[in-house]
Amino acid sequence: MELKCYLCDAELKTDAKPFKIGTKEEFICVSCFTKTVNRRAALDREKSG
Protein backbone atom coordinates (compact mmCIF):
# COMPACT_ATOMS: atom_id res chain seq x y z
CA MET A 1 0.00 0.00 0.00
CA GLU A 2 1.39 3.36 -1.06
CA LEU A 3 1.45 6.30 1.30
CA LYS A 4 -0.92 9.07 0.32
CA CYS A 5 -0.88 12.77 1.11
CA TYR A 6 -3.20 13.50 4.03
CA LEU A 7 -4.52 16.67 2.38
CA CYS A 8 -4.83 15.88 -1.34
CA ASP A 9 -4.52 12.05 -1.57
CA ALA A 10 -1.59 12.21 -4.00
CA GLU A 11 0.73 9.21 -3.86
CA LEU A 12 3.87 9.93 -1.87
CA LYS A 13 7.00 8.51 -3.47
CA THR A 14 10.17 9.78 -1.80
CA ASP A 15 9.46 13.42 -1.01
CA ALA A 16 6.99 13.32 1.88
CA LYS A 17 7.03 15.97 4.60
CA PRO A 18 5.87 15.27 8.15
CA PHE A 19 3.14 17.68 9.23
CA LYS A 20 1.53 17.93 12.65
CA ILE A 21 -2.27 17.88 12.47
CA GLY A 22 -3.79 18.09 15.91
CA THR A 23 -2.02 15.54 18.06
CA LYS A 24 -1.04 13.27 15.14
CA GLU A 25 1.79 13.67 12.67
CA GLU A 26 0.75 12.91 9.10
CA PHE A 27 2.73 12.92 5.87
CA ILE A 28 1.87 15.42 3.14
CA CYS A 29 3.29 16.06 -0.33
CA VAL A 30 5.74 18.86 -1.04
CA SER A 31 3.09 20.84 -2.93
CA CYS A 32 0.67 20.87 0.01
CA PHE A 33 3.53 21.60 2.41
CA THR A 34 4.54 24.67 0.38
CA LYS A 35 0.96 25.92 0.20
CA THR A 36 0.48 25.47 3.94
CA VAL A 37 3.73 27.26 4.80
CA ASN A 38 2.82 30.16 2.49
CA ARG A 39 -0.66 30.46 4.03
CA ARG A 40 0.76 30.54 7.55
CA ALA A 41 3.32 33.19 6.57
CA ALA A 42 0.58 35.32 4.97
CA LEU A 43 -1.57 35.05 8.10
CA ASP A 44 1.37 36.03 10.30
CA ARG A 45 2.08 39.08 8.12
CA GLU A 46 -1.59 40.04 8.22
CA LYS A 47 -1.72 39.82 12.02
CA SER A 48 1.48 41.81 12.54
CA GLY A 49 0.78 44.53 10.00
Contacts in CASP RR format, 6 or more apart in sequence:
PFRMAT RR
TARGET T0000
AUTHOR 0000-0000-0000
METHOD contacts of the structure
MODEL  1
MELKCYLCDAELKTDAKPFKIGTKEEFICVSCFTKTVNRRAALDREKSG
2 11 0 8 1.000
2 12 0 8 1.000
3 11 0 8 1.000
3 12 0 8 1.000
3 16 0 8 1.000
3 27 0 8 1.000
4 10 0 8 1.000
4 11 0 8 1.000
4 12 0 8 1.000
5 11 0 8 1.000
5 12 0 8 1.000
5 16 0 8 1.000
5 27 0 8 1.000
5 28 0 8 1.000
5 29 0 8 1.000
5 32 0 8 1.000
6 19 0 8 1.000
6 21 0 8 1.000
6 26 0 8 1.000
6 27 0 8 1.000
6 28 0 8 1.000
7 28 0 8 1.000
7 29 0 8 1.000
7 32 0 8 1.000
7 36 0 8 1.000
8 28 0 8 1.000
8 29 0 8 1.000
8 31 0 8 1.000
8 32 0 8 1.000
10 29 0 8 1.000
10 31 0 8 1.000
10 32 0 8 1.000
12 27 0 8 1.000
12 29 0 8 1.000
15 29 0 8 1.000
15 30 0 8 1.000
16 27 0 8 1.000
16 28 0 8 1.000
16 29 0 8 1.000
17 27 0 8 1.000
17 28 0 8 1.000
17 29 0 8 1.000
17 30 0 8 1.000
17 33 0 8 1.000
18 25 0 8 1.000
18 26 0 8 1.000
18 27 0 8 1.000
19 25 0 8 1.000
19 26 0 8 1.000
19 27 0 8 1.000
19 28 0 8 1.000
19 32 0 8 1.000
19 33 0 8 1.000
19 36 0 8 1.000
20 26 0 8 1.000
28 36 0 8 1.000
END
